[in-house]
Amino acid sequence: MHESTKRLSYPYIIWISIMIIVPMLLIFLYSIIDPSDGNPLAFRFTLDNYIKFFNPIYMATLARSLWIALISTIFCLLFGYPLAWVISQCSLKRQSSLLLLFIMPMWINMLLRTYAWISILGKNGILNNILEFFNIAPIDIMYTDFAIVLGMVYNFLPFMVLPIHTALTKVDKNLIYAARDLGANNRQVFTRVVFPLTLPGIITGVIMVFLPAVSTFVIPQLLGGGQYMMIGNLIEKQFLLTGNWYFGSALSMILMIFILLSIWLMKRFDSDGQAGGALPW
């Protein structure tokens, strides 16, 4: 790399250092110190903040967060892949219009999008008004796991559709034609040709959905009514309500470890799939 090219990267390196590396180092430092008599300048190093996490209540909170994020990611994949497939089969002009429909809601603040679901799912919301119009008993969806998962799927579905659509548009149609000429049926074409080629897009979509789903606190707070504590809500509570930045930092580091481990496992799966070629289904 030429010296002039290296110099162009200096602002980027400085920006990354200030906005990401330094804050992460501070969070890590807060997670391993314990101030003396409330004085942050007189502290001792300790692992008590991490040990505190192994309380069954906090571990259950993390497990619930991972579970709800996993369920939301699965539903996003189940809905997102067929939608991306349908869009990819349209003309280029229509593809642009359909993708715009998925992107436009992302221009609105997530808080407002989530509030909209309260007016839909609430006790006197649009859904129950429609049911009452047809003399059907109203249903109580708000403040349940279902409402939280529904809110996550709605907010994060575009993050699944876009990378899968990109992967689908890059599939060489000649490979599909060749598979059909060799006698492959629709299921075999999909499982042995299309799906393996779009696996990188699926992995990207899963990561882009799982990461915000496992750490979000707005959706569980609004659609869960505060009754369903997730790890994002717990971290927010430590920083904003109890003022225990040290335990909140430890929770943030633990969550980051789980996220990095999840990314590594998914990337490992993607690498194994690419190394093995077509899937033997």
C-alpha positions as CSV (number, residue, x, y, z in Angstrom):
1,M,0.0,0.0,0.0
2,H,1.3,3.4,-1.0
3,E,2.1,6.0,1.7
4,S,-0.5,8.4,0.3
5,T,-3.2,5.6,0.5
6,K,-2.2,4.9,4.1
7,R,-2.7,8.6,5.0
8,L,-6.2,8.5,3.6
9,S,-7.1,5.8,6.2
10,Y,-5.8,7.9,9.2
11,P,-9.1,9.9,9.7
12,Y,-11.0,6.6,9.6
13,I,-8.7,5.0,12.2
14,I,-9.0,8.1,14.4
15,W,-12.8,8.1,14.1
16,I,-13.0,4.3,14.9
17,S,-10.7,4.8,17.9
18,I,-12.7,7.7,19.4
19,M,-16.2,6.3,18.7
20,I,-15.7,2.6,19.3
21,I,-12.4,1.5,20.8
22,V,-12.1,4.1,23.6
23,P,-15.8,3.7,24.7
24,M,-15.4,-0.1,24.8
25,L,-12.2,0.2,26.9
26,L,-14.0,2.5,29.3
27,I,-16.9,0.1,29.6
28,F,-14.5,-2.7,30.2
29,L,-12.6,-0.6,32.8
30,Y,-15.9,0.2,34.6
31,S,-16.8,-3.5,34.6
32,I,-13.7,-4.5,36.6
33,I,-13.5,-1.8,39.2
34,D,-15.3,-1.1,42.4
35,P,-15.2,2.5,43.7
36,S,-14.4,3.1,47.3
37,D,-17.1,5.0,49.2
38,G,-18.6,6.1,46.0
39,N,-15.4,7.9,44.9
40,P,-14.7,6.7,41.3
41,L,-11.1,8.0,41.6
42,A,-10.4,5.7,44.5
43,F,-11.2,2.2,43.2
44,R,-10.0,-1.3,43.4
45,F,-10.0,-4.0,40.7
46,T,-12.6,-6.7,41.2
47,L,-14.6,-9.4,39.3
48,D,-17.6,-9.0,41.6
49,N,-19.6,-7.3,38.9
50,Y,-19.2,-10.4,36.7
51,I,-19.8,-12.8,39.6
52,K,-23.0,-10.9,40.4
53,F,-24.3,-11.9,36.9
54,F,-24.4,-15.5,37.9
55,N,-27.4,-14.8,40.0
56,P,-30.2,-17.0,38.6
57,I,-32.4,-13.9,38.0
58,Y,-29.8,-12.3,35.7
59,M,-28.9,-15.5,33.9
60,A,-32.7,-16.1,33.2
61,T,-32.9,-12.6,31.8
62,L,-30.1,-13.3,29.4
63,A,-31.5,-16.6,28.4
64,R,-35.0,-15.0,27.8
65,S,-33.3,-12.4,25.6
66,L,-31.4,-14.9,23.5
67,W,-34.6,-17.1,23.2
68,I,-36.8,-14.2,22.1
69,A,-34.1,-12.9,19.7
70,L,-33.7,-16.4,18.2
71,I,-37.5,-16.8,17.7
72,S,-37.7,-13.4,16.1
73,T,-34.8,-14.2,13.8
74,I,-36.4,-17.5,12.7
75,F,-39.7,-15.8,11.9
76,C,-37.8,-13.0,10.0
77,L,-36.1,-15.7,8.0
78,L,-39.3,-17.7,7.3
79,F,-41.0,-14.6,6.1
80,G,-38.0,-12.8,4.6
81,Y,-36.7,-15.5,2.3
82,P,-40.0,-16.0,0.4
83,L,-40.5,-12.3,0.1
84,A,-36.9,-11.8,-1.2
85,W,-37.5,-14.6,-3.7
86,V,-40.7,-13.0,-5.0
87,I,-39.1,-9.6,-5.3
88,S,-36.0,-11.1,-7.1
89,Q,-38.3,-12.6,-9.7
90,C,-39.8,-9.3,-10.7
91,S,-38.5,-6.8,-13.3
92,L,-35.7,-4.5,-12.2
93,K,-38.1,-1.5,-12.0
94,R,-40.6,-3.4,-9.9
95,Q,-37.9,-4.7,-7.7
96,S,-36.8,-1.1,-6.9
97,S,-40.4,-0.2,-6.0
98,L,-40.9,-3.2,-3.8
99,L,-37.6,-2.8,-2.0
100,L,-38.5,0.9,-1.4
101,L,-41.7,-0.3,0.4
102,F,-39.4,-2.2,2.8
103,I,-37.0,0.6,3.3
104,M,-39.5,3.4,3.8
105,P,-40.6,2.4,7.3
106,M,-36.9,2.3,8.3
107,W,-36.9,6.1,7.7
108,I,-39.3,6.5,10.6
109,N,-37.9,6.4,14.2
110,M,-38.2,2.9,15.7
111,L,-39.9,4.3,18.7
112,L,-42.7,5.7,16.6
113,R,-43.1,2.5,14.7
114,T,-43.4,0.5,17.9
115,Y,-45.9,3.0,19.3
116,A,-48.0,2.4,16.2
117,W,-48.4,-1.3,17.2
118,I,-49.8,-0.2,20.6
119,S,-52.7,1.4,18.8
120,I,-53.2,-1.7,16.7
121,L,-52.8,-4.4,19.4
122,G,-54.2,-2.5,22.4
123,K,-57.3,-3.4,24.3
124,N,-59.3,-0.8,22.4
125,G,-57.0,-0.9,19.4
126,I,-57.8,-1.3,15.7
127,L,-57.5,-5.1,15.8
128,N,-60.0,-5.6,18.6
129,N,-62.4,-3.0,17.0
130,I,-62.4,-5.1,13.8
131,L,-63.1,-8.3,15.8
132,E,-65.9,-6.7,17.7
133,F,-67.4,-5.5,14.4
134,F,-67.7,-9.1,13.3
135,N,-69.0,-10.1,16.8
136,I,-65.8,-11.9,17.6
137,A,-64.5,-11.8,21.2
138,P,-61.5,-9.4,21.6
139,I,-58.1,-10.9,22.2
140,D,-55.5,-9.7,24.6
141,I,-52.1,-9.6,22.8
142,M,-50.4,-6.6,24.4
143,Y,-47.8,-7.2,27.0
144,T,-47.1,-10.8,25.9
145,D,-44.1,-12.5,24.4
146,F,-46.1,-12.7,21.1
147,A,-46.4,-8.9,21.0
148,I,-42.6,-8.5,21.6
149,V,-41.8,-11.0,18.8
150,L,-44.3,-9.4,16.5
151,G,-42.7,-6.0,17.1
152,M,-39.2,-7.3,16.5
153,V,-40.2,-9.1,13.3
154,Y,-41.9,-5.9,12.0
155,N,-38.9,-3.7,12.8
156,F,-36.1,-6.0,11.7
157,L,-37.6,-7.9,8.7
158,P,-36.0,-5.5,6.2
159,F,-32.6,-6.4,7.6
160,M,-33.3,-10.0,6.5
161,V,-35.0,-9.3,3.2
162,L,-32.3,-7.0,1.8
163,P,-29.2,-9.2,2.1
164,I,-31.1,-12.3,0.9
165,H,-32.5,-10.4,-2.1
166,T,-28.9,-9.3,-3.0
167,A,-27.7,-12.9,-2.8
168,L,-30.6,-14.1,-4.9
169,T,-30.0,-11.6,-7.6
170,K,-26.4,-12.7,-7.9
171,V,-27.3,-16.4,-8.5
172,D,-26.3,-17.3,-12.0
173,K,-29.5,-18.5,-13.7
174,N,-27.5,-20.7,-16.0
175,L,-26.8,-22.9,-13.0
176,I,-30.5,-23.3,-12.5
177,Y,-31.1,-24.2,-16.1
178,A,-28.2,-26.7,-16.1
179,A,-29.6,-28.3,-13.0
180,R,-33.0,-28.7,-14.6
181,D,-31.4,-30.1,-17.8
182,L,-29.8,-32.7,-15.6
183,G,-33.2,-33.8,-14.3
184,A,-33.4,-31.9,-11.0
185,N,-36.9,-31.0,-9.7
186,N,-37.8,-27.7,-8.1
187,R,-36.9,-29.0,-4.6
188,Q,-33.5,-30.2,-5.7
189,V,-32.8,-27.0,-7.6
190,F,-33.6,-25.0,-4.4
191,T,-31.8,-27.2,-1.9
192,R,-28.7,-28.1,-4.0
193,V,-28.2,-24.9,-6.0
194,V,-30.1,-21.8,-4.9
195,F,-30.0,-22.2,-1.1
196,P,-26.2,-22.9,-0.9
197,L,-25.5,-19.9,-3.1
198,T,-27.6,-17.6,-1.0
199,L,-26.3,-18.9,2.3
200,P,-24.0,-15.9,2.8
201,G,-27.0,-13.6,2.4
202,I,-28.9,-15.6,4.9
203,I,-26.0,-15.5,7.4
204,T,-25.7,-11.7,7.0
205,G,-29.5,-11.3,7.5
206,V,-29.4,-13.5,10.6
207,I,-26.6,-11.5,12.1
208,M,-28.3,-8.2,11.2
209,V,-31.6,-9.3,12.8
210,F,-30.2,-11.2,15.8
211,L,-27.9,-8.5,17.1
212,P,-30.4,-5.7,17.5
213,A,-33.1,-8.2,18.6
214,V,-31.0,-9.5,21.5
215,S,-30.0,-6.1,22.8
216,T,-33.1,-3.9,22.1
217,F,-34.9,-2.4,25.1
218,V,-37.5,-0.2,23.4
219,I,-39.7,-3.0,22.0
220,P,-39.9,-5.0,25.2
221,Q,-40.5,-1.9,27.2
222,L,-43.4,-0.7,25.1
223,L,-45.0,-3.9,23.8
224,G,-44.1,-5.9,26.9
225,G,-45.3,-3.2,29.3
226,G,-42.1,-3.6,31.4
227,Q,-43.4,-7.1,32.5
228,Y,-40.8,-8.9,30.3
229,M,-37.3,-7.9,31.4
230,M,-34.7,-8.5,28.7
231,I,-31.0,-7.9,28.9
232,G,-31.3,-4.6,27.1
233,N,-33.8,-3.4,29.7
234,L,-31.6,-4.6,32.5
235,I,-28.6,-2.7,31.2
236,E,-30.7,0.4,30.7
237,K,-32.0,0.1,34.3
238,Q,-28.4,-0.1,35.7
239,F,-27.2,3.0,33.8
240,L,-30.3,5.2,34.1
241,L,-32.3,4.2,37.1
242,T,-30.1,2.5,39.7
243,G,-26.9,4.4,38.7
244,N,-24.8,1.2,38.9
245,W,-22.6,1.8,35.9
246,Y,-20.2,-0.9,37.0
247,F,-22.6,-3.8,36.9
248,G,-24.2,-2.3,33.8
249,S,-20.8,-2.3,32.1
250,A,-20.2,-5.9,33.1
251,L,-23.6,-6.9,31.7
252,S,-22.7,-5.0,28.5
253,M,-19.4,-6.9,28.2
254,I,-21.1,-10.3,28.8
255,L,-23.7,-9.5,26.2
256,M,-21.0,-8.5,23.7
257,I,-19.2,-11.8,24.4
258,F,-22.4,-13.7,23.6
259,I,-23.0,-11.7,20.5
260,L,-19.4,-12.2,19.2
261,L,-19.7,-15.9,20.0
262,S,-22.9,-16.1,18.0
263,I,-21.4,-14.3,15.0
264,W,-18.4,-16.6,15.2
265,L,-20.6,-19.7,15.2
266,M,-22.7,-18.4,12.2
267,K,-19.5,-17.5,10.3
268,R,-18.1,-20.9,11.0
269,F,-21.3,-22.5,9.7
270,D,-21.1,-20.4,6.6
271,S,-17.4,-21.3,6.1
272,D,-18.2,-25.0,6.5
273,G,-21.1,-24.8,4.0
274,Q,-18.9,-23.0,1.4
275,A,-16.1,-25.6,1.9
276,G,-18.5,-28.5,1.4
277,G,-20.1,-27.2,-1.8
278,A,-23.8,-28.0,-2.4
279,L,-25.9,-29.2,0.4
280,P,-26.6,-33.0,0.3
281,W,-30.3,-32.7,0.8
